[in-house]
Amino acid sequence: MSELTSLTIAEARRKLRAKEITALELTDAYISAIDAANERLNAYVKVTPDLARVMARKSDERIAAGTAGELEGIPLGIKDLFATVGVHTQACSHILDGFEPRYESTVTQNLWDDGAVMLGKLNMDEFAMGSSNETSYYGPVINPWRAEGSNQQLVPGGSSGGSAAAVAAHLCAGATATDTGGSIRQPAAFTGTVGIKPTYGRCSRWGTVAFASSLDQAGPIARDVRDAAILLKSMASVDAKDTTSVDLPVPDYEAVLGQSLKGMKIGIPNEYRVDGMPEEIETLWRQGIAWLKDAGAEIVDISLPHTKYALPAYYIVAPAEASSNLARYDGVRYGLRVDGKDIVDMYEKTRAAGFGQEVKRRIMIGTYVLSAGYYDAYYIRAQKVRTLIKRDFELAFDAGVDAILTPATPSSAFGVADENLAADPVKMYLNDIFTVTVNMAGLPGIAVPAGLDQKGLPLGLQLIGKAFDEETLFKTAYVIEQAAGKFTPAKWW
Ligand code: GLN
Protein backbone atom coordinates (compact mmCIF):
# COMPACT_ATOMS: atom_id res chain seq x y z
CA MET A 1 0.00 0.00 0.00
CA SER A 2 2.63 2.48 1.08
CA GLU A 3 4.37 2.53 -2.27
CA LEU A 4 1.20 3.72 -3.99
CA THR A 5 1.48 6.95 -2.02
CA SER A 6 5.03 7.45 -3.23
CA LEU A 7 3.91 7.81 -6.86
CA THR A 8 4.01 11.29 -8.34
CA ILE A 9 0.90 12.50 -10.16
CA ALA A 10 2.58 11.80 -13.50
CA GLU A 11 3.47 8.24 -12.44
CA ALA A 12 0.04 7.54 -10.96
CA ARG A 13 -1.62 8.94 -14.09
CA ARG A 14 0.32 6.47 -16.24
CA LYS A 15 -0.45 3.48 -14.00
CA LEU A 16 -4.12 4.39 -13.79
CA ARG A 17 -4.42 4.73 -17.55
CA ALA A 18 -2.57 1.43 -18.06
CA LYS A 19 -4.98 -0.12 -15.53
CA GLU A 20 -2.05 -1.31 -13.38
CA ILE A 21 -3.72 0.28 -10.37
CA THR A 22 -7.21 1.55 -9.63
CA ALA A 23 -8.27 4.95 -8.37
CA LEU A 24 -9.92 3.23 -5.41
CA GLU A 25 -6.69 1.46 -4.40
CA LEU A 26 -4.77 4.70 -4.68
CA THR A 27 -7.37 6.59 -2.66
CA ASP A 28 -7.47 3.90 0.03
CA ALA A 29 -3.68 4.04 0.31
CA TYR A 30 -3.83 7.77 0.96
CA ILE A 31 -6.65 7.45 3.47
CA SER A 32 -4.60 4.88 5.42
CA ALA A 33 -1.55 7.14 5.27
CA ILE A 34 -3.57 10.10 6.58
CA ASP A 35 -5.09 7.99 9.37
CA ALA A 36 -1.62 6.91 10.45
CA ALA A 37 0.00 10.35 10.30
CA ASN A 38 -2.49 13.09 10.94
CA GLU A 39 -2.43 12.96 14.71
CA ARG A 40 1.28 13.84 14.60
CA LEU A 41 1.39 16.19 11.61
CA ASN A 42 -2.07 17.84 11.89
CA ALA A 43 -2.07 18.57 8.16
CA TYR A 44 -5.77 17.83 7.61
CA VAL A 45 -8.55 19.52 9.54
CA LYS A 46 -11.20 17.40 7.85
CA VAL A 47 -10.76 14.06 6.10
CA THR A 48 -13.54 12.99 3.71
CA PRO A 49 -12.94 9.26 3.14
CA ASP A 50 -16.50 8.39 2.09
CA LEU A 51 -16.65 11.16 -0.48
CA ALA A 52 -13.15 10.25 -1.70
CA ARG A 53 -14.18 6.63 -2.27
CA VAL A 54 -17.32 7.66 -4.15
CA MET A 55 -15.24 9.95 -6.38
CA ALA A 56 -12.58 7.25 -6.88
CA ARG A 57 -15.16 4.65 -7.92
CA LYS A 58 -16.55 7.09 -10.48
CA SER A 59 -13.02 7.67 -11.75
CA ASP A 60 -12.52 3.94 -12.17
CA GLU A 61 -15.77 3.78 -14.14
CA ARG A 62 -14.65 6.61 -16.42
CA ILE A 63 -11.24 5.01 -16.93
CA ALA A 64 -12.98 1.73 -17.88
CA ALA A 65 -15.31 3.61 -20.24
CA GLY A 66 -12.41 5.41 -21.89
CA THR A 67 -13.65 8.85 -20.81
CA ALA A 68 -10.93 9.67 -18.25
CA GLY A 69 -10.08 13.31 -17.58
CA GLU A 70 -6.60 14.80 -17.25
CA LEU A 71 -6.48 14.19 -13.49
CA GLU A 72 -8.67 11.12 -13.39
CA GLY A 73 -8.39 9.28 -10.07
CA ILE A 74 -5.66 11.53 -8.61
CA PRO A 75 -6.25 12.10 -4.84
CA LEU A 76 -5.74 15.71 -3.77
CA GLY A 77 -5.84 17.70 -0.55
CA ILE A 78 -7.67 21.03 -0.60
CA LYS A 79 -6.69 24.06 1.49
CA ASP A 80 -9.50 24.97 3.89
CA LEU A 81 -9.82 28.32 2.08
CA PHE A 82 -11.57 26.83 -0.97
CA ALA A 83 -15.34 26.45 -0.79
CA THR A 84 -16.32 22.80 -1.23
CA VAL A 85 -20.02 21.88 -1.39
CA GLY A 86 -21.25 20.46 1.90
CA VAL A 87 -17.72 20.11 3.28
CA HIS A 88 -15.89 21.99 6.08
CA THR A 89 -14.75 25.40 4.73
CA GLN A 90 -13.63 27.56 7.62
CA ALA A 91 -10.37 29.17 6.55
CA CYS A 92 -9.22 27.51 9.80
CA SER A 93 -11.04 30.21 11.77
CA HIS A 94 -13.41 29.76 14.66
CA ILE A 95 -15.67 32.47 13.23
CA LEU A 96 -16.68 30.20 10.33
CA ASP A 97 -17.64 27.50 12.82
CA GLY A 98 -19.66 24.77 11.13
CA PHE A 99 -19.71 26.48 7.73
CA GLU A 100 -20.39 24.05 4.87
CA PRO A 101 -20.92 25.99 1.64
CA ARG A 102 -23.64 25.28 -0.88
CA TYR A 103 -21.33 26.18 -3.73
CA GLU A 104 -17.99 24.98 -5.05
CA SER A 105 -14.99 27.21 -5.78
CA THR A 106 -14.11 27.45 -9.47
CA VAL A 107 -10.60 26.09 -8.87
CA THR A 108 -11.80 22.94 -7.10
CA GLN A 109 -14.65 22.50 -9.61
CA ASN A 110 -12.05 22.58 -12.41
CA LEU A 111 -10.10 19.83 -10.62
CA TRP A 112 -13.19 17.63 -10.12
CA ASP A 113 -14.22 18.22 -13.75
CA ASP A 114 -10.84 16.76 -14.72
CA GLY A 115 -11.48 13.69 -12.55
CA ALA A 116 -9.48 14.46 -9.38
CA VAL A 117 -10.52 12.93 -6.03
CA MET A 118 -10.85 15.00 -2.83
CA LEU A 119 -9.24 13.52 0.30
CA GLY A 120 -10.21 16.36 2.63
CA LYS A 121 -9.46 19.89 3.78
CA LEU A 122 -6.01 21.05 4.77
CA ASN A 123 -4.87 23.08 7.75
CA MET A 124 -3.69 26.67 7.21
CA ASP A 125 -3.08 29.91 9.06
CA GLU A 126 -6.37 31.55 10.02
CA PHE A 127 -7.71 33.40 6.96
CA ALA A 128 -4.29 32.76 5.36
CA MET A 129 -2.61 35.27 7.67
CA GLY A 130 0.72 33.91 8.81
CA SER A 131 4.02 32.34 7.83
CA SER A 132 4.16 29.35 10.16
CA ASN A 133 0.68 27.82 10.25
CA GLU A 134 0.55 28.66 13.95
CA THR A 135 -2.41 31.04 13.71
CA SER A 136 -4.79 28.20 12.77
CA TYR A 137 -7.74 27.65 15.10
CA TYR A 138 -6.92 23.94 14.71
CA GLY A 139 -3.39 24.22 16.04
CA PRO A 140 -0.06 24.17 14.23
CA VAL A 141 0.92 21.83 11.44
CA ILE A 142 4.17 19.96 12.10
CA ASN A 143 6.74 19.92 9.32
CA PRO A 144 7.57 16.34 8.25
CA TRP A 145 11.20 17.50 8.08
CA ARG A 146 13.40 17.52 11.19
CA ALA A 147 16.94 18.75 11.56
CA GLU A 148 19.48 15.93 11.53
CA GLY A 149 19.82 14.29 14.93
CA SER A 150 17.04 16.41 16.42
CA ASN A 151 13.43 15.74 17.20
CA GLN A 152 12.47 19.38 17.68
CA GLN A 153 9.16 20.15 15.98
CA LEU A 154 9.51 22.55 13.07
CA VAL A 155 6.87 24.66 11.30
CA PRO A 156 6.01 23.87 7.67
CA GLY A 157 5.69 27.58 6.85
CA GLY A 158 2.43 29.29 6.11
CA SER A 159 -0.18 30.01 5.35
CA SER A 160 -0.49 26.88 3.19
CA GLY A 161 1.33 24.79 5.82
CA GLY A 162 -1.14 21.91 5.69
CA SER A 163 -0.85 21.75 1.91
CA ALA A 164 2.96 21.70 1.98
CA ALA A 165 3.22 19.19 4.86
CA ALA A 166 0.65 16.85 3.29
CA VAL A 167 2.49 16.87 -0.04
CA ALA A 168 5.91 16.36 1.56
CA ALA A 169 4.66 13.53 3.81
CA HIS A 170 2.81 11.85 0.92
CA LEU A 171 -0.62 12.35 2.50
CA CYS A 172 -1.98 13.47 -0.90
CA ALA A 173 -0.65 13.37 -4.45
CA GLY A 174 -0.81 17.16 -4.69
CA ALA A 175 -2.61 20.06 -3.03
CA THR A 176 -4.29 23.35 -3.72
CA ALA A 177 -2.90 26.39 -1.96
CA THR A 178 -3.15 30.18 -2.12
CA ASP A 179 -0.58 32.96 -2.03
CA THR A 180 -1.23 36.56 -1.01
CA GLY A 181 2.33 37.40 0.07
CA GLY A 182 4.19 34.12 -0.12
CA SER A 183 1.85 31.47 1.25
CA ILE A 184 2.53 28.98 -1.54
CA ARG A 185 6.24 29.59 -2.06
CA GLN A 186 7.47 29.88 1.53
CA PRO A 187 5.85 26.62 2.77
CA ALA A 188 7.02 24.87 -0.41
CA ALA A 189 10.58 26.01 0.35
CA PHE A 190 10.30 24.84 3.99
CA THR A 191 9.16 21.34 2.99
CA GLY A 192 11.19 20.50 -0.11
CA THR A 193 8.16 20.77 -2.39
CA VAL A 194 7.39 22.83 -5.49
CA GLY A 195 4.89 25.68 -5.28
CA ILE A 196 3.84 28.15 -7.94
CA LYS A 197 1.92 31.36 -7.47
CA PRO A 198 0.58 32.06 -10.93
CA THR A 199 0.02 35.51 -12.41
CA TYR A 200 -2.83 37.41 -10.74
CA GLY A 201 -5.88 36.50 -12.82
CA ARG A 202 -4.62 33.10 -14.01
CA CYS A 203 -6.89 31.20 -11.59
CA SER A 204 -10.38 32.31 -10.64
CA ARG A 205 -10.75 33.58 -7.07
CA TRP A 206 -14.44 32.72 -7.01
CA GLY A 207 -15.32 30.61 -3.99
CA THR A 208 -11.96 31.16 -2.33
CA VAL A 209 -12.36 32.89 1.03
CA ALA A 210 -10.98 36.39 0.43
CA PHE A 211 -8.02 37.76 2.39
CA ALA A 212 -6.62 40.63 0.25
CA SER A 213 -8.48 40.51 -3.04
CA SER A 214 -5.95 42.41 -5.15
CA LEU A 215 -3.15 40.04 -4.09
CA ASP A 216 -4.80 36.62 -3.53
CA GLN A 217 -4.07 33.96 -6.08
CA ALA A 218 -4.51 30.18 -6.04
CA GLY A 219 -1.87 27.72 -7.18
CA PRO A 220 -0.63 24.20 -6.55
CA ILE A 221 1.91 22.69 -4.17
CA ALA A 222 3.33 19.49 -5.63
CA ARG A 223 6.16 16.97 -5.27
CA ASP A 224 7.96 18.09 -8.39
CA VAL A 225 7.87 20.59 -11.22
CA ARG A 226 5.99 18.28 -13.59
CA ASP A 227 3.21 17.66 -11.06
CA ALA A 228 2.90 21.39 -10.41
CA ALA A 229 2.57 21.94 -14.18
CA ILE A 230 -0.12 19.26 -14.43
CA LEU A 231 -2.11 20.73 -11.52
CA LEU A 232 -1.91 24.37 -12.62
CA LYS A 233 -3.22 23.45 -16.07
CA SER A 234 -6.37 22.07 -14.45
CA MET A 235 -6.78 24.81 -11.84
CA ALA A 236 -6.40 27.78 -14.21
CA SER A 237 -9.34 29.20 -16.17
CA VAL A 238 -11.14 32.37 -17.04
CA ASP A 239 -14.37 32.62 -15.07
CA ALA A 240 -17.41 34.84 -15.58
CA LYS A 241 -17.84 34.82 -11.78
CA ASP A 242 -14.46 36.51 -11.23
CA THR A 243 -13.95 39.56 -13.43
CA THR A 244 -10.27 39.70 -12.48
CA SER A 245 -9.67 36.30 -14.06
CA VAL A 246 -8.12 36.64 -17.48
CA ASP A 247 -9.32 35.25 -20.77
CA LEU A 248 -6.10 33.79 -22.13
CA PRO A 249 -5.64 30.20 -23.28
CA VAL A 250 -4.14 27.93 -20.62
CA PRO A 251 -0.96 26.46 -22.13
CA ASP A 252 0.11 22.86 -21.78
CA TYR A 253 2.74 23.65 -19.14
CA GLU A 254 4.12 20.13 -19.18
CA ALA A 255 5.10 20.47 -22.83
CA VAL A 256 7.90 22.96 -22.01
CA LEU A 257 9.71 20.73 -19.51
CA GLY A 258 13.10 19.71 -20.83
CA GLN A 259 13.36 22.62 -23.28
CA SER A 260 16.73 24.32 -23.51
CA LEU A 261 17.53 27.57 -21.74
CA LYS A 262 19.83 28.70 -24.57
CA GLY A 263 19.33 32.34 -25.39
CA MET A 264 17.52 33.05 -22.13
CA LYS A 265 18.51 35.90 -19.86
CA ILE A 266 18.22 35.38 -16.10
CA GLY A 267 18.28 38.48 -13.92
CA ILE A 268 19.93 38.50 -10.48
CA PRO A 269 18.58 41.36 -8.37
CA ASN A 270 21.15 42.96 -6.15
CA GLU A 271 18.50 44.10 -3.65
CA TYR A 272 17.71 40.52 -2.60
CA ARG A 273 20.95 40.32 -0.62
CA VAL A 274 19.59 41.20 2.79
CA ASP A 275 21.43 41.85 6.04
CA GLY A 276 21.79 38.85 8.26
CA MET A 277 20.94 36.36 5.54
CA PRO A 278 22.71 33.06 6.30
CA GLU A 279 25.76 32.34 4.17
CA GLU A 280 24.11 29.06 3.14
CA ILE A 281 21.34 30.90 1.33
CA GLU A 282 23.91 32.98 -0.52
CA THR A 283 25.75 29.76 -1.50
CA LEU A 284 22.54 28.16 -2.68
CA TRP A 285 21.77 31.18 -4.82
CA ARG A 286 25.24 31.03 -6.39
CA GLN A 287 24.74 27.33 -7.04
CA GLY A 288 21.42 28.09 -8.78
CA ILE A 289 23.12 30.70 -10.94
CA ALA A 290 25.80 28.15 -11.91
CA TRP A 291 23.20 25.53 -12.86
CA LEU A 292 21.31 27.94 -15.10
CA LYS A 293 24.54 29.12 -16.71
CA ASP A 294 25.52 25.52 -17.40
CA ALA A 295 22.14 25.01 -19.04
CA GLY A 296 22.91 27.80 -21.50
CA ALA A 297 21.26 30.83 -19.90
CA GLU A 298 22.96 34.19 -19.77
CA ILE A 299 23.16 35.69 -16.28
CA VAL A 300 22.74 39.45 -15.88
CA ASP A 301 22.80 41.67 -12.81
CA ILE A 302 19.66 43.74 -12.41
CA SER A 303 18.37 46.30 -9.97
CA LEU A 304 14.89 46.36 -8.44
CA PRO A 305 15.40 49.51 -6.36
CA HIS A 306 11.98 49.63 -4.65
CA THR A 307 12.29 46.12 -3.19
CA LYS A 308 12.92 47.43 0.32
CA TYR A 309 9.54 49.16 0.40
CA ALA A 310 7.60 46.06 -0.65
CA LEU A 311 7.15 44.52 2.77
CA PRO A 312 5.99 47.69 4.57
CA ALA A 313 3.65 48.52 1.68
CA TYR A 314 2.28 44.97 1.68
CA TYR A 315 1.53 45.25 5.40
CA ILE A 316 -0.64 48.27 4.64
CA VAL A 317 -2.42 47.03 1.49
CA ALA A 318 -3.08 43.48 2.72
CA PRO A 319 -4.57 44.41 6.13
CA ALA A 320 -6.60 47.23 4.52
CA GLU A 321 -8.25 44.80 2.13
CA ALA A 322 -8.58 42.17 4.85
CA SER A 323 -10.37 44.55 7.21
CA SER A 324 -12.92 45.19 4.50
CA ASN A 325 -13.27 41.54 3.43
CA LEU A 326 -13.63 40.29 6.99
CA ALA A 327 -16.40 42.77 7.84
CA ARG A 328 -18.91 40.19 6.59
CA TYR A 329 -18.28 37.83 9.53
CA ASP A 330 -20.80 39.28 11.91
CA GLY A 331 -22.64 36.29 13.33
CA VAL A 332 -25.75 37.02 11.28
CA ARG A 333 -25.46 34.93 8.15
CA TYR A 334 -23.10 32.04 8.83
CA GLY A 335 -20.59 30.60 11.21
CA LEU A 336 -20.24 31.39 14.86
CA ARG A 337 -22.78 33.50 16.77
CA VAL A 338 -22.32 34.62 20.34
CA ASP A 339 -25.60 36.10 21.60
CA GLY A 340 -25.64 39.60 23.06
CA LYS A 341 -28.14 42.00 24.57
CA ASP A 342 -28.75 43.65 21.19
CA ILE A 343 -27.44 43.26 17.64
CA VAL A 344 -24.34 45.45 18.12
CA ASP A 345 -23.43 43.55 21.26
CA MET A 346 -23.92 40.29 19.32
CA TYR A 347 -21.57 41.51 16.55
CA GLU A 348 -18.94 42.53 19.04
CA LYS A 349 -19.08 39.35 21.09
CA THR A 350 -19.07 37.17 17.98
CA ARG A 351 -16.08 38.91 16.44
CA ALA A 352 -14.19 39.00 19.74
CA ALA A 353 -14.67 35.25 20.22
CA GLY A 354 -14.39 34.22 16.57
CA PHE A 355 -11.17 35.82 15.38
CA GLY A 356 -7.71 34.91 16.58
CA GLN A 357 -5.07 37.40 17.70
CA GLU A 358 -3.25 37.80 14.38
CA VAL A 359 -6.48 38.33 12.46
CA LYS A 360 -7.60 40.94 14.98
CA ARG A 361 -4.25 42.70 14.61
CA ARG A 362 -4.70 42.86 10.83
CA ILE A 363 -8.27 44.12 11.10
CA MET A 364 -7.13 46.89 13.43
CA ILE A 365 -4.19 47.89 11.22
CA GLY A 366 -6.42 47.78 8.15
CA THR A 367 -9.16 49.86 9.70
CA TYR A 368 -6.59 52.40 10.88
CA VAL A 369 -4.86 52.84 7.49
CA LEU A 370 -8.21 53.24 5.75
CA SER A 371 -9.63 55.72 8.24
CA ALA A 372 -10.28 59.35 7.34
CA GLY A 373 -7.12 61.36 7.81
CA TYR A 374 -4.79 58.38 7.41
CA TYR A 375 -6.05 57.03 4.10
CA ASP A 376 -3.82 59.30 1.98
CA ALA A 377 -0.80 58.98 4.26
CA TYR A 378 -0.84 55.19 4.34
CA TYR A 379 -3.14 53.46 1.88
CA ILE A 380 -2.71 55.79 -1.12
CA ARG A 381 1.02 56.00 -0.52
CA ALA A 382 1.33 52.22 -0.33
CA GLN A 383 -0.54 51.92 -3.63
CA LYS A 384 1.92 54.34 -5.21
CA VAL A 385 4.82 52.27 -3.91
CA ARG A 386 3.13 49.27 -5.43
CA THR A 387 3.17 50.93 -8.84
CA LEU A 388 6.89 51.62 -8.46
CA ILE A 389 7.60 48.00 -7.51
CA LYS A 390 5.72 46.84 -10.57
CA ARG A 391 7.68 49.28 -12.71
CA ASP A 392 11.02 47.94 -11.43
CA PHE A 393 10.07 44.53 -12.80
CA GLU A 394 8.75 45.96 -16.07
CA LEU A 395 12.02 47.78 -16.69
CA ALA A 396 13.99 44.59 -16.10
CA PHE A 397 11.78 42.58 -18.45
CA ASP A 398 11.82 45.36 -21.06
CA ALA A 399 15.61 45.20 -20.97
CA GLY A 400 15.42 41.60 -22.14
CA VAL A 401 15.37 39.60 -18.91
CA ASP A 402 13.21 36.45 -19.23
CA ALA A 403 13.11 35.44 -15.57
CA ILE A 404 14.60 36.49 -12.24
CA LEU A 405 16.33 34.14 -9.80
CA THR A 406 16.25 34.81 -6.03
CA PRO A 407 16.26 32.78 -2.81
CA ALA A 408 12.71 31.75 -1.82
CA THR A 409 13.09 32.46 1.91
CA PRO A 410 15.69 34.05 4.17
CA SER A 411 16.04 30.85 6.26
CA SER A 412 15.08 27.19 6.45
CA ALA A 413 12.14 26.00 8.60
CA PHE A 414 12.19 27.28 12.18
CA GLY A 415 10.87 25.76 15.39
CA VAL A 416 7.26 25.61 16.52
CA ALA A 417 6.52 28.32 19.13
CA ASP A 418 9.85 30.08 18.46
CA GLU A 419 10.14 32.60 21.28
CA ASN A 420 12.04 35.08 19.21
CA LEU A 421 9.25 35.25 16.65
CA ALA A 422 6.34 35.12 19.06
CA ALA A 423 7.58 38.25 20.80
CA ASP A 424 7.63 40.37 17.66
CA PRO A 425 5.16 39.94 14.80
CA VAL A 426 7.41 41.98 12.48
CA LYS A 427 10.05 39.23 12.69
CA MET A 428 7.45 36.78 11.42
CA TYR A 429 6.52 39.20 8.63
CA LEU A 430 10.17 39.25 7.50
CA ASN A 431 9.71 35.70 6.23
CA ASP A 432 7.93 37.19 3.24
CA ILE A 433 10.76 39.49 2.26
CA PHE A 434 11.54 37.69 -1.02
CA THR A 435 7.99 36.73 -1.92
CA VAL A 436 5.68 39.76 -1.38
CA THR A 437 7.16 41.80 -4.24
CA VAL A 438 5.74 39.28 -6.68
CA ASN A 439 2.21 39.63 -5.29
CA MET A 440 2.49 43.41 -5.26
CA ALA A 441 3.41 43.31 -8.96
CA GLY A 442 0.85 40.59 -9.84
CA LEU A 443 3.59 38.43 -11.40
CA PRO A 444 4.09 34.66 -11.32
CA GLY A 445 6.66 33.12 -8.96
CA ILE A 446 7.73 29.53 -8.40
CA ALA A 447 9.65 28.02 -5.47
CA VAL A 448 11.70 24.96 -6.28
CA PRO A 449 13.83 22.94 -3.83
CA ALA A 450 17.53 23.41 -4.52
CA GLY A 451 19.37 21.77 -1.66
CA LEU A 452 19.62 21.08 2.06
CA ASP A 453 21.23 23.29 4.66
CA GLN A 454 23.80 22.13 7.22
CA LYS A 455 21.00 20.92 9.46
CA GLY A 456 19.66 18.75 6.65
CA LEU A 457 16.61 20.96 6.04
CA PRO A 458 15.36 21.90 2.59
CA LEU A 459 16.03 25.29 1.01
CA GLY A 460 14.32 26.69 -2.07
CA LEU A 461 15.08 29.06 -4.89
CA GLN A 462 12.49 31.33 -6.45
CA LEU A 463 12.01 32.24 -10.10
CA ILE A 464 9.95 35.29 -10.99
CA GLY A 465 8.49 35.66 -14.48
CA LYS A 466 6.61 38.01 -16.76
CA ALA A 467 2.85 38.20 -16.44
CA PHE A 468 1.24 35.05 -17.87
CA ASP A 469 4.60 33.51 -18.69
CA GLU A 470 4.39 30.59 -16.27
CA GLU A 471 5.86 28.40 -19.02
CA THR A 472 9.28 30.03 -18.63
CA LEU A 473 9.13 29.43 -14.87
CA PHE A 474 8.30 25.74 -15.28
CA LYS A 475 10.99 25.28 -17.92
CA THR A 476 13.65 26.98 -15.79
CA ALA A 477 12.58 25.39 -12.49
CA TYR A 478 12.79 22.00 -14.20
CA VAL A 479 16.46 22.64 -14.98
CA ILE A 480 17.10 23.43 -11.30
CA GLU A 481 15.22 20.31 -10.24
CA GLN A 482 17.22 18.14 -12.64
CA ALA A 483 20.45 19.53 -11.21
CA ALA A 484 19.48 19.58 -7.52
CA GLY A 485 17.48 16.35 -7.34
CA LYS A 486 14.33 15.85 -5.29
CA PHE A 487 14.04 15.89 -1.50
CA THR A 488 11.88 13.68 0.71
CA PRO A 489 11.86 13.72 4.52
CA ALA A 490 12.82 10.59 6.44
CA LYS A 491 9.63 9.15 7.89
CA TRP A 492 9.29 9.45 11.69
CA TRP A 493 5.54 9.97 12.04
N1 GLN B 1 2.76 35.59 5.46
C1 GLN B 1 2.01 36.59 4.74
C2 GLN B 1 0.95 37.18 5.62
O1 GLN B 1 0.83 36.76 6.71
C3 GLN B 1 1.46 36.02 3.48
C4 GLN B 1 0.26 35.20 3.66
C5 GLN B 1 -0.30 34.69 2.40
O2 GLN B 1 0.36 34.70 1.35
N2 GLN B 1 -1.56 34.28 2.45
O3 GLN B 1 0.22 38.02 5.21
Boltz pocket constraint, residues with backbone or C-beta under 6 A from the ligand:
constraints:
  - pocket:
      binder: B
      contacts: [[A, 127], [A, 128], [A, 129], [A, 130], [A, 131], [A, 158], [A, 159], [A, 178], [A, 179], [A, 180], [A, 181], [A, 182], [A, 183], [A, 184], [A, 211], [A, 318], [A, 428], [A, 432]]
      max_distance: 6.0
